[in-house]
Amino acid sequence: MENIKDYQQYLRGYYYTGKIPVIIDFFATWCGPCQSMAPLLTRLANDYEGRVKVLKVDVDKNQALAMAAHIQSIPTLFFITKDGEIERRVGTLPYQELKRLAEKIME
C-alpha cells in the first residue's frame, strides 16, 4: 500500500486535506479509455458528493506528479483513505467497481 505522504509535495493545487477520502484519476485528453471513464467518474463524484472527493490529473500537464506517482499506463486511479493509504488501479473500471472501491475507502 502506498501513502499520500509520499506525494504530498506534488499535490499543491489539488487540496488534499485528509478529511474525506479522495480518488485521483490520472488521465490524458488523447486517451480513449480515459475519456470513456470520465462520465463514470463524474457520476461517482455526484453520487458521493461530500463523502468522497474526485480529482483529475492530466498527466501531460502534470508530469512531475505523474512521474512521482510512477504512472506508466493510463487511466490509473488512486483510491485514498482519509488516513492517506492508497490503493492503485490501472485501466478502465465499470461503475459498480468504482462504487465498491469508493465505499471501501470510506470505511
Secondary structure, 3 states (H helix, E strand, C coil): CEEHHHCHHHCCCCCCCCCCCEEEEEECCCCHHHHHHHHHHHHHHHHCCCCCEEEEEECCCCHHHHHHCCCCCCCEEEEECCCCEEEEEECCCCHHHHHHHHHHHHC
